[in-house]
Amino acid sequence: MTQHFDSILNLDEVSEIVGKNKRTLWRWWAKDKTMPEPLKVRGRAIGWRKSTLDAWLDQLGDM
C-alpha cells in the first residue's frame, strides 16, 4: 500500500509560489475569500495543503 503525504506550505512558501507578497495573500484570504482557508499547524502557525493550493492556482488560471 502506497501512502501519499500532502505537504503543508507556510506563508513564505506560498508567497514565493504565487509570486505575491504576504500582505496581498492575507488580503485575498480575509477580504476577497478567493484564497483557500489555511490550516492551524501548531500554536499560532498556519499553513496550506499543497494540493489545495495547486487546485486553487489551477482554478485561477482558468479564469
PDB file of N, H, CA, C and O in Angstrom:
ATOM      1  N   MET A   1       0.842  -1.168   0.000  1.00  0.00           N
ATOM      2  CA  MET A   1       0.000   0.000   0.000  1.00  0.00           C
ATOM      3  C   MET A   1       0.896   1.243   0.000  1.00  0.00           C
ATOM      4  O   MET A   1       1.812   1.355   0.815  1.00  0.00           O
ATOM      5  N   THR A   2       0.626   2.163  -0.909  1.00  0.00           N
ATOM      6  H   THR A   2      -0.118   2.072  -1.571  1.00  0.00           H
ATOM      7  CA  THR A   2       1.402   3.386  -1.008  1.00  0.00           C
ATOM      8  C   THR A   2       0.694   4.506  -0.270  1.00  0.00           C
ATOM      9  O   THR A   2      -0.502   4.730  -0.455  1.00  0.00           O
ATOM     10  N   GLN A   3       1.445   5.209   0.570  1.00  0.00           N
ATOM     11  H   GLN A   3       2.417   5.027   0.721  1.00  0.00           H
ATOM     12  CA  GLN A   3       0.885   6.357   1.270  1.00  0.00           C
ATOM     13  C   GLN A   3       1.363   7.626   0.583  1.00  0.00           C
ATOM     14  O   GLN A   3       2.528   7.751   0.206  1.00  0.00           O
ATOM     15  N   HIS A   4       0.441   8.558   0.431  1.00  0.00           N
ATOM     16  H   HIS A   4      -0.505   8.456   0.737  1.00  0.00           H
ATOM     17  CA  HIS A   4       0.780   9.842  -0.165  1.00  0.00           C
ATOM     18  C   HIS A   4       0.681  10.911   0.912  1.00  0.00           C
ATOM     19  O   HIS A   4      -0.322  11.010   1.618  1.00  0.00           O
ATOM     20  N   PHE A   5       1.722  11.697   1.026  1.00  0.00           N
ATOM     21  H   PHE A   5       2.538  11.617   0.453  1.00  0.00           H
ATOM     22  CA  PHE A   5       1.739  12.767   2.010  1.00  0.00           C
ATOM     23  C   PHE A   5       1.588  14.100   1.287  1.00  0.00           C
ATOM     24  O   PHE A   5       2.275  14.374   0.303  1.00  0.00           O
ATOM     25  N   ASP A   6       0.690  14.905   1.786  1.00  0.00           N
ATOM     26  H   ASP A   6       0.132  14.683   2.585  1.00  0.00           H
ATOM     27  CA  ASP A   6       0.431  16.219   1.218  1.00  0.00           C
ATOM     28  C   ASP A   6       1.226  17.243   2.022  1.00  0.00           C
ATOM     29  O   ASP A   6       0.991  17.416   3.218  1.00  0.00           O
ATOM     30  N   SER A   7       2.153  17.911   1.374  1.00  0.00           N
ATOM     31  H   SER A   7       2.344  17.771   0.403  1.00  0.00           H
ATOM     32  CA  SER A   7       2.982  18.905   2.059  1.00  0.00           C
ATOM     33  C   SER A   7       2.138  20.056   2.586  1.00  0.00           C
ATOM     34  O   SER A   7       1.137  20.443   1.982  1.00  0.00           O
ATOM     35  N   ILE A   8       2.561  20.589   3.716  1.00  0.00           N
ATOM     36  H   ILE A   8       3.374  20.275   4.206  1.00  0.00           H
ATOM     37  CA  ILE A   8       1.954  21.789   4.272  1.00  0.00           C
ATOM     38  C   ILE A   8       2.927  22.941   4.015  1.00  0.00           C
ATOM     39  O   ILE A   8       4.088  22.884   4.420  1.00  0.00           O
ATOM     40  N   LEU A   9       2.446  23.977   3.343  1.00  0.00           N
ATOM     41  H   LEU A   9       1.503  24.023   3.013  1.00  0.00           H
ATOM     42  CA  LEU A   9       3.277  25.121   2.983  1.00  0.00           C
ATOM     43  C   LEU A   9       2.993  26.288   3.914  1.00  0.00           C
ATOM     44  O   LEU A   9       1.834  26.584   4.206  1.00  0.00           O
ATOM     45  N   ASN A  10       4.043  26.953   4.380  1.00  0.00           N
ATOM     46  H   ASN A  10       4.984  26.713   4.143  1.00  0.00           H
ATOM     47  CA  ASN A  10       3.837  28.128   5.229  1.00  0.00           C
ATOM     48  C   ASN A  10       3.628  29.361   4.344  1.00  0.00           C
ATOM     49  O   ASN A  10       3.718  29.278   3.119  1.00  0.00           O
ATOM     50  N   LEU A  11       3.352  30.488   4.969  1.00  0.00           N
ATOM     51  H   LEU A  11       3.278  30.555   5.964  1.00  0.00           H
ATOM     52  CA  LEU A  11       3.029  31.710   4.232  1.00  0.00           C
ATOM     53  C   LEU A  11       4.178  32.161   3.332  1.00  0.00           C
ATOM     54  O   LEU A  11       3.940  32.626   2.217  1.00  0.00           O
ATOM     55  N   ASP A  12       5.408  32.032   3.795  1.00  0.00           N
ATOM     56  H   ASP A  12       5.601  31.655   4.701  1.00  0.00           H
ATOM     57  CA  ASP A  12       6.559  32.416   2.973  1.00  0.00           C
ATOM     58  C   ASP A  12       6.639  31.555   1.711  1.00  0.00           C
ATOM     59  O   ASP A  12       6.898  32.069   0.623  1.00  0.00           O
ATOM     60  N   GLU A  13       6.417  30.256   1.855  1.00  0.00           N
ATOM     61  H   GLU A  13       6.207  29.839   2.739  1.00  0.00           H
ATOM     62  CA  GLU A  13       6.466  29.350   0.704  1.00  0.00           C
ATOM     63  C   GLU A  13       5.342  29.652  -0.282  1.00  0.00           C
ATOM     64  O   GLU A  13       5.555  29.657  -1.495  1.00  0.00           O
ATOM     65  N   VAL A  14       4.145  29.904   0.247  1.00  0.00           N
ATOM     66  H   VAL A  14       3.972  29.900   1.232  1.00  0.00           H
ATOM     67  CA  VAL A  14       3.004  30.229  -0.615  1.00  0.00           C
ATOM     68  C   VAL A  14       3.270  31.542  -1.350  1.00  0.00           C
ATOM     69  O   VAL A  14       2.980  31.657  -2.541  1.00  0.00           O
ATOM     70  N   SER A  15       3.811  32.516  -0.656  1.00  0.00           N
ATOM     71  H   SER A  15       4.046  32.423   0.311  1.00  0.00           H
ATOM     72  CA  SER A  15       4.137  33.807  -1.259  1.00  0.00           C
ATOM     73  C   SER A  15       5.107  33.632  -2.428  1.00  0.00           C
ATOM     74  O   SER A  15       4.947  34.254  -3.478  1.00  0.00           O
ATOM     75  N   GLU A  16       6.095  32.794  -2.238  1.00  0.00           N
ATOM     76  H   GLU A  16       6.225  32.288  -1.385  1.00  0.00           H
ATOM     77  CA  GLU A  16       7.079  32.536  -3.293  1.00  0.00           C
ATOM     78  C   GLU A  16       6.440  31.832  -4.490  1.00  0.00           C
ATOM     79  O   GLU A  16       6.712  32.191  -5.636  1.00  0.00           O
ATOM     80  N   ILE A  17       5.599  30.841  -4.233  1.00  0.00           N
ATOM     81  H   ILE A  17       5.378  30.549  -3.302  1.00  0.00           H
ATOM     82  CA  ILE A  17       4.945  30.082  -5.305  1.00  0.00           C
ATOM     83  C   ILE A  17       3.997  30.971  -6.106  1.00  0.00           C
ATOM     84  O   ILE A  17       3.989  30.934  -7.337  1.00  0.00           O
ATOM     85  N   VAL A  18       3.204  31.766  -5.401  1.00  0.00           N
ATOM     86  H   VAL A  18       3.210  31.796  -4.402  1.00  0.00           H
ATOM     87  CA  VAL A  18       2.185  32.599  -6.048  1.00  0.00           C
ATOM     88  C   VAL A  18       2.798  33.845  -6.690  1.00  0.00           C
ATOM     89  O   VAL A  18       2.259  34.385  -7.656  1.00  0.00           O
ATOM     90  N   GLY A  19       3.926  34.293  -6.144  1.00  0.00           N
ATOM     91  H   GLY A  19       4.364  33.855  -5.359  1.00  0.00           H
ATOM     92  CA  GLY A  19       4.574  35.482  -6.683  1.00  0.00           C
ATOM     93  C   GLY A  19       3.958  36.779  -6.193  1.00  0.00           C
ATOM     94  O   GLY A  19       4.057  37.814  -6.852  1.00  0.00           O
ATOM     95  N   LYS A  20       3.322  36.718  -5.035  1.00  0.00           N
ATOM     96  H   LYS A  20       3.242  35.877  -4.500  1.00  0.00           H
ATOM     97  CA  LYS A  20       2.717  37.903  -4.409  1.00  0.00           C
ATOM     98  C   LYS A  20       3.249  38.018  -2.995  1.00  0.00           C
ATOM     99  O   LYS A  20       3.662  37.026  -2.393  1.00  0.00           O
ATOM    100  N   ASN A  21       3.238  39.249  -2.462  1.00  0.00           N
ATOM    101  H   ASN A  21       2.903  40.055  -2.951  1.00  0.00           H
ATOM    102  CA  ASN A  21       3.735  39.408  -1.100  1.00  0.00           C
ATOM    103  C   ASN A  21       2.714  38.885  -0.085  1.00  0.00           C
ATOM    104  O   ASN A  21       1.552  38.643  -0.411  1.00  0.00           O
ATOM    105  N   LYS A  22       3.179  38.723   1.135  1.00  0.00           N
ATOM    106  H   LYS A  22       4.123  38.920   1.400  1.00  0.00           H
ATOM    107  CA  LYS A  22       2.333  38.141   2.188  1.00  0.00           C
ATOM    108  C   LYS A  22       1.101  38.994   2.465  1.00  0.00           C
ATOM    109  O   LYS A  22       0.023  38.463   2.734  1.00  0.00           O
ATOM    110  N   ARG A  23       1.255  40.290   2.402  1.00  0.00           N
ATOM    111  H   ARG A  23       2.130  40.721   2.184  1.00  0.00           H
ATOM    112  CA  ARG A  23       0.118  41.183   2.664  1.00  0.00           C
ATOM    113  C   ARG A  23      -1.002  40.963   1.638  1.00  0.00           C
ATOM    114  O   ARG A  23      -2.180  40.931   1.995  1.00  0.00           O
ATOM    115  N   THR A  24      -0.630  40.812   0.377  1.00  0.00           N
ATOM    116  H   THR A  24       0.327  40.837   0.087  1.00  0.00           H
ATOM    117  CA  THR A  24      -1.621  40.553  -0.672  1.00  0.00           C
ATOM    118  C   THR A  24      -2.319  39.228  -0.429  1.00  0.00           C
ATOM    119  O   THR A  24      -3.535  39.129  -0.591  1.00  0.00           O
ATOM    120  N   LEU A  25      -1.566  38.211  -0.044  1.00  0.00           N
ATOM    121  H   LEU A  25      -0.578  38.292   0.088  1.00  0.00           H
ATOM    122  CA  LEU A  25      -2.172  36.905   0.232  1.00  0.00           C
ATOM    123  C   LEU A  25      -3.172  37.002   1.373  1.00  0.00           C
ATOM    124  O   LEU A  25      -4.261  36.434   1.289  1.00  0.00           O
ATOM    125  N   TRP A  26      -2.821  37.713   2.438  1.00  0.00           N
ATOM    126  H   TRP A  26      -1.937  38.174   2.507  1.00  0.00           H
ATOM    127  CA  TRP A  26      -3.751  37.886   3.566  1.00  0.00           C
ATOM    128  C   TRP A  26      -5.004  38.623   3.126  1.00  0.00           C
ATOM    129  O   TRP A  26      -6.111  38.288   3.548  1.00  0.00           O
ATOM    130  N   ARG A  27      -4.829  39.624   2.279  1.00  0.00           N
ATOM    131  H   ARG A  27      -3.930  39.896   1.937  1.00  0.00           H
ATOM    132  CA  ARG A  27      -5.981  40.378   1.784  1.00  0.00           C
ATOM    133  C   ARG A  27      -6.903  39.461   0.981  1.00  0.00           C
ATOM    134  O   ARG A  27      -8.121  39.504   1.152  1.00  0.00           O
ATOM    135  N   TRP A  28      -6.333  38.637   0.112  1.00  0.00           N
ATOM    136  H   TRP A  28      -5.343  38.601  -0.027  1.00  0.00           H
ATOM    137  CA  TRP A  28      -7.140  37.697  -0.664  1.00  0.00           C
ATOM    138  C   TRP A  28      -7.912  36.776   0.258  1.00  0.00           C
ATOM    139  O   TRP A  28      -9.098  36.517   0.049  1.00  0.00           O
ATOM    140  N   TRP A  29      -7.229  36.285   1.279  1.00  0.00           N
ATOM    141  H   TRP A  29      -6.267  36.495   1.449  1.00  0.00           H
ATOM    142  CA  TRP A  29      -7.875  35.335   2.183  1.00  0.00           C
ATOM    143  C   TRP A  29      -8.934  36.018   3.047  1.00  0.00           C
ATOM    144  O   TRP A  29     -10.042  35.499   3.186  1.00  0.00           O
ATOM    145  N   ALA A  30      -8.609  37.167   3.623  1.00  0.00           N
ATOM    146  H   ALA A  30      -7.709  37.588   3.509  1.00  0.00           H
ATOM    147  CA  ALA A  30      -9.501  37.815   4.590  1.00  0.00           C
ATOM    148  C   ALA A  30     -10.679  38.556   3.957  1.00  0.00           C
ATOM    149  O   ALA A  30     -11.793  38.506   4.480  1.00  0.00           O
ATOM    150  N   LYS A  31     -10.447  39.232   2.854  1.00  0.00           N
ATOM    151  H   LYS A  31      -9.542  39.273   2.429  1.00  0.00           H
ATOM    152  CA  LYS A  31     -11.489  40.089   2.293  1.00  0.00           C
ATOM    153  C   LYS A  31     -12.174  39.498   1.076  1.00  0.00           C
ATOM    154  O   LYS A  31     -13.402  39.500   0.989  1.00  0.00           O
ATOM    155  N   ASP A  32     -11.402  39.001   0.151  1.00  0.00           N
ATOM    156  H   ASP A  32     -10.405  38.999   0.221  1.00  0.00           H
ATOM    157  CA  ASP A  32     -11.980  38.510  -1.095  1.00  0.00           C
ATOM    158  C   ASP A  32     -12.471  37.073  -0.995  1.00  0.00           C
ATOM    159  O   ASP A  32     -13.302  36.636  -1.790  1.00  0.00           O
ATOM    160  N   LYS A  33     -11.960  36.353  -0.029  1.00  0.00           N
ATOM    161  H   LYS A  33     -11.284  36.708   0.617  1.00  0.00           H
ATOM    162  CA  LYS A  33     -12.306  34.939   0.171  1.00  0.00           C
ATOM    163  C   LYS A  33     -12.013  34.092  -1.068  1.00  0.00           C
ATOM    164  O   LYS A  33     -12.659  33.069  -1.298  1.00  0.00           O
ATOM    165  N   THR A  34     -11.027  34.530  -1.866  1.00  0.00           N
ATOM    166  H   THR A  34     -10.502  35.360  -1.680  1.00  0.00           H
ATOM    167  CA  THR A  34     -10.662  33.741  -3.040  1.00  0.00           C
ATOM    168  C   THR A  34      -9.606  32.694  -2.707  1.00  0.00           C
ATOM    169  O   THR A  34      -9.471  31.689  -3.406  1.00  0.00           O
ATOM    170  N   MET A  35      -8.871  32.935  -1.650  1.00  0.00           N
ATOM    171  H   MET A  35      -8.980  33.751  -1.082  1.00  0.00           H
ATOM    172  CA  MET A  35      -7.788  32.031  -1.265  1.00  0.00           C
ATOM    173  C   MET A  35      -8.315  30.951  -0.330  1.00  0.00           C
ATOM    174  O   MET A  35      -9.168  31.225   0.514  1.00  0.00           O
ATOM    175  N   PRO A  36      -7.813  29.719  -0.474  1.00  0.00           N
ATOM    176  CA  PRO A  36      -8.266  28.647   0.422  1.00  0.00           C
ATOM    177  C   PRO A  36      -7.984  28.963   1.892  1.00  0.00           C
ATOM    178  O   PRO A  36      -7.048  29.693   2.219  1.00  0.00           O
ATOM    179  N   GLU A  37      -8.797  28.408   2.749  1.00  0.00           N
ATOM    180  H   GLU A  37      -9.557  27.815   2.483  1.00  0.00           H
ATOM    181  CA  GLU A  37      -8.659  28.566   4.201  1.00  0.00           C
ATOM    182  C   GLU A  37      -7.357  27.898   4.672  1.00  0.00           C
ATOM    183  O   GLU A  37      -7.094  26.752   4.307  1.00  0.00           O
ATOM    184  N   PRO A  38      -6.548  28.590   5.471  1.00  0.00           N
ATOM    185  CA  PRO A  38      -5.334  27.955   5.995  1.00  0.00           C
ATOM    186  C   PRO A  38      -5.667  26.962   7.107  1.00  0.00           C
ATOM    187  O   PRO A  38      -6.732  27.024   7.722  1.00  0.00           O
ATOM    188  N   LEU A  39      -4.746  26.065   7.342  1.00  0.00           N
ATOM    189  H   LEU A  39      -3.882  26.015   6.842  1.00  0.00           H
ATOM    190  CA  LEU A  39      -4.866  25.088   8.427  1.00  0.00           C
ATOM    191  C   LEU A  39      -4.074  25.587   9.624  1.00  0.00           C
ATOM    192  O   LEU A  39      -3.050  26.250   9.464  1.00  0.00           O
ATOM    193  N   LYS A  40      -4.544  25.270  10.818  1.00  0.00           N
ATOM    194  H   LYS A  40      -5.376  24.731  10.948  1.00  0.00           H
ATOM    195  CA  LYS A  40      -3.745  25.529  12.012  1.00  0.00           C
ATOM    196  C   LYS A  40      -2.765  24.374  12.149  1.00  0.00           C
ATOM    197  O   LYS A  40      -3.166  23.218  12.279  1.00  0.00           O
ATOM    198  N   VAL A  41      -1.495  24.694  12.118  1.00  0.00           N
ATOM    199  H   VAL A  41      -1.169  25.633  12.013  1.00  0.00           H
ATOM    200  CA  VAL A  41      -0.474  23.649  12.179  1.00  0.00           C
ATOM    201  C   VAL A  41      -0.119  23.348  13.630  1.00  0.00           C
ATOM    202  O   VAL A  41      -0.215  22.204  14.074  1.00  0.00           O
ATOM    203  N   ARG A  42       0.287  24.365  14.356  1.00  0.00           N
ATOM    204  H   ARG A  42       0.365  25.294  13.995  1.00  0.00           H
ATOM    205  CA  ARG A  42       0.524  24.239  15.800  1.00  0.00           C
ATOM    206  C   ARG A  42       0.605  25.636  16.383  1.00  0.00           C
ATOM    207  O   ARG A  42       1.155  26.548  15.765  1.00  0.00           O
ATOM    208  N   GLY A  43       0.071  25.792  17.540  1.00  0.00           N
ATOM    209  H   GLY A  43      -0.375  25.051  18.042  1.00  0.00           H
ATOM    210  CA  GLY A  43       0.069  27.116  18.153  1.00  0.00           C
ATOM    211  C   GLY A  43      -0.600  28.133  17.244  1.00  0.00           C
ATOM    212  O   GLY A  43      -1.752  27.974  16.842  1.00  0.00           O
ATOM    213  N   ARG A  44       0.141  29.169  16.934  1.00  0.00           N
ATOM    214  H   ARG A  44       1.078  29.299  17.261  1.00  0.00           H
ATOM    215  CA  ARG A  44      -0.377  30.201  16.033  1.00  0.00           C
ATOM    216  C   ARG A  44       0.073  29.987  14.589  1.00  0.00           C
ATOM    217  O   ARG A  44      -0.290  30.764  13.706  1.00  0.00           O
ATOM    218  N   ALA A  45       0.848  28.951  14.346  1.00  0.00           N
ATOM    219  H   ALA A  45       1.143  28.320  15.063  1.00  0.00           H
ATOM    220  CA  ALA A  45       1.352  28.682  12.999  1.00  0.00           C
ATOM    221  C   ALA A  45       0.233  28.162  12.102  1.00  0.00           C
ATOM    222  O   ALA A  45      -0.613  27.377  12.530  1.00  0.00           O
ATOM    223  N   ILE A  46       0.248  28.615  10.853  1.00  0.00           N
ATOM    224  H   ILE A  46       0.935  29.253  10.506  1.00  0.00           H
ATOM    225  CA  ILE A  46      -0.726  28.156   9.876  1.00  0.00           C
ATOM    226  C   ILE A  46      -0.004  27.690   8.628  1.00  0.00           C
ATOM    227  O   ILE A  46       1.185  27.953   8.445  1.00  0.00           O
ATOM    228  N   GLY A  47      -0.731  26.999   7.779  1.00  0.00           N
ATOM    229  H   GLY A  47      -1.696  26.786   7.927  1.00  0.00           H
ATOM    230  CA  GLY A  47      -0.178  26.548   6.517  1.00  0.00           C
ATOM    231  C   GLY A  47      -1.290  26.138   5.576  1.00  0.00           C
ATOM    232  O   GLY A  47      -2.459  26.085   5.959  1.00  0.00           O
ATOM    233  N   TRP A  48      -0.919  25.852   4.354  1.00  0.00           N
ATOM    234  H   TRP A  48       0.031  25.895   4.043  1.00  0.00           H
ATOM    235  CA  TRP A  48      -1.869  25.419   3.339  1.00  0.00           C
ATOM    236  C   TRP A  48      -1.402  24.089   2.772  1.00  0.00           C
ATOM    237  O   TRP A  48      -0.206  23.878   2.573  1.00  0.00           O
ATOM    238  N   ARG A  49      -2.340  23.199   2.514  1.00  0.00           N
ATOM    239  H   ARG A  49      -3.311  23.371   2.675  1.00  0.00           H
ATOM    240  CA  ARG A  49      -2.003  21.941   1.848  1.00  0.00           C
ATOM    241  C   ARG A  49      -1.575  22.263   0.421  1.00  0.00           C
ATOM    242  O   ARG A  49      -2.213  23.065  -0.262  1.00  0.00           O
ATOM    243  N   LYS A  50      -0.506  21.641  -0.018  1.00  0.00           N
ATOM    244  H   LYS A  50       0.012  20.989   0.536  1.00  0.00           H
ATOM    245  CA  LYS A  50       0.000  21.889  -1.366  1.00  0.00           C
ATOM    246  C   LYS A  50      -1.040  21.519  -2.407  1.00  0.00           C
ATOM    247  O   LYS A  50      -1.199  22.232  -3.398  1.00  0.00           O
ATOM    248  N   SER A  51      -1.746  20.425  -2.207  1.00  0.00           N
ATOM    249  H   SER A  51      -1.617  19.845  -1.402  1.00  0.00           H
ATOM    250  CA  SER A  51      -2.756  20.001  -3.182  1.00  0.00           C
ATOM    251  C   SER A  51      -3.892  21.018  -3.280  1.00  0.00           C
ATOM    252  O   SER A  51      -4.398  21.276  -4.373  1.00  0.00           O
ATOM    253  N   THR A  52      -4.297  21.596  -2.147  1.00  0.00           N
ATOM    254  H   THR A  52      -3.887  21.386  -1.260  1.00  0.00           H
ATOM    255  CA  THR A  52      -5.357  22.605  -2.142  1.00  0.00           C
ATOM    256  C   THR A  52      -4.884  23.871  -2.849  1.00  0.00           C
ATOM    257  O   THR A  52      -5.624  24.469  -3.630  1.00  0.00           O
ATOM    258  N   LEU A  53      -3.656  24.271  -2.570  1.00  0.00           N
ATOM    259  H   LEU A  53      -3.055  23.785  -1.935  1.00  0.00           H
ATOM    260  CA  LEU A  53      -3.092  25.456  -3.211  1.00  0.00           C
ATOM    261  C   LEU A  53      -2.966  25.241  -4.722  1.00  0.00           C
ATOM    262  O   LEU A  53      -3.291  26.135  -5.503  1.00  0.00           O
ATOM    263  N   ASP A  54      -2.497  24.063  -5.133  1.00  0.00           N
ATOM    264  H   ASP A  54      -2.233  23.337  -4.498  1.00  0.00           H
ATOM    265  CA  ASP A  54      -2.368  23.762  -6.562  1.00  0.00           C
ATOM    266  C   ASP A  54      -3.723  23.817  -7.263  1.00  0.00           C
ATOM    267  O   ASP A  54      -3.829  24.355  -8.365  1.00  0.00           O
ATOM    268  N   ALA A  55      -4.758  23.262  -6.631  1.00  0.00           N
ATOM    269  H   ALA A  55      -4.671  22.825  -5.736  1.00  0.00           H
ATOM    270  CA  ALA A  55      -6.106  23.286  -7.212  1.00  0.00           C
ATOM    271  C   ALA A  55      -6.609  24.721  -7.347  1.00  0.00           C
ATOM    272  O   ALA A  55      -7.225  25.075  -8.353  1.00  0.00           O
ATOM    273  N   TRP A  56      -6.347  25.546  -6.334  1.00  0.00           N
ATOM    274  H   TRP A  56      -5.846  25.259  -5.517  1.00  0.00           H
ATOM    275  CA  TRP A  56      -6.759  26.948  -6.362  1.00  0.00           C
ATOM    276  C   TRP A  56      -6.052  27.692  -7.492  1.00  0.00           C
ATOM    277  O   TRP A  56      -6.675  28.465  -8.219  1.00  0.00           O
ATOM    278  N   LEU A  57      -4.751  27.454  -7.636  1.00  0.00           N
ATOM    279  H   LEU A  57      -4.245  26.826  -7.045  1.00  0.00           H
ATOM    280  CA  LEU A  57      -3.989  28.109  -8.703  1.00  0.00           C
ATOM    281  C   LEU A  57      -4.477  27.665 -10.078  1.00  0.00           C
ATOM    282  O   LEU A  57      -4.540  28.476 -11.002  1.00  0.00           O
ATOM    283  N   ASP A  58      -4.821  26.389 -10.222  1.00  0.00           N
ATOM    284  H   ASP A  58      -4.769  25.730  -9.471  1.00  0.00           H
ATOM    285  CA  ASP A  58      -5.385  25.896 -11.485  1.00  0.00           C
ATOM    286  C   ASP A  58      -6.703  26.600 -11.790  1.00  0.00           C
ATOM    287  O   ASP A  58      -6.962  26.981 -12.932  1.00  0.00           O
ATOM    288  N   GLN A  59      -7.528  26.768 -10.769  1.00  0.00           N
ATOM    289  H   GLN A  59      -7.318  26.458  -9.842  1.00  0.00           H
ATOM    290  CA  GLN A  59      -8.819  27.438 -10.931  1.00  0.00           C
ATOM    291  C   GLN A  59      -8.613  28.900 -11.348  1.00  0.00           C
ATOM    292  O   GLN A  59      -9.334  29.404 -12.210  1.00  0.00           O
ATOM    293  N   LEU A  60      -7.646  29.571 -10.749  1.00  0.00           N
ATOM    294  H   LEU A  60      -7.061  29.162 -10.049  1.00  0.00           H
ATOM    295  CA  LEU A  60      -7.349  30.959 -11.115  1.00  0.00           C
ATOM    296  C   LEU A  60      -6.871  31.052 -12.563  1.00  0.00           C
ATOM    297  O   LEU A  60      -7.184  32.005 -13.276  1.00  0.00           O
ATOM    298  N   GLY A  61      -6.112  30.048 -12.980  1.00  0.00           N
ATOM    299  H   GLY A  61      -5.857  29.273 -12.401  1.00  0.00           H
ATOM    300  CA  GLY A  61      -5.606  30.034 -14.349  1.00  0.00           C
ATOM    301  C   GLY A  61      -6.699  29.859 -15.379  1.00  0.00           C
ATOM    302  O   GLY A  61      -6.544  30.280 -16.525  1.00  0.00           O
ATOM    303  N   ASP A  62      -7.812  29.239 -14.984  1.00  0.00           N
ATOM    304  H   ASP A  62      -7.938  28.897 -14.053  1.00  0.00           H
ATOM    305  CA  ASP A  62      -8.936  29.017 -15.890  1.00  0.00           C
ATOM    306  C   ASP A  62      -9.822  30.245 -16.031  1.00  0.00           C
ATOM    307  O   ASP A  62     -10.686  30.285 -16.907  1.00  0.00           O
ATOM    308  N   MET A  63      -9.621  31.245 -15.183  1.00  0.00           N
ATOM    309  H   MET A  63      -8.920  31.212 -14.471  1.00  0.00           H
ATOM    310  CA  MET A  63     -10.478  32.445 -15.216  1.00  0.00           C
ATOM    311  C   MET A  63     -10.030  33.392 -16.299  1.00  0.00           C
ATOM    312  O   MET A  63     -10.629  34.452 -16.478  1.00  0.00           O
TER     313      MET A  63
END
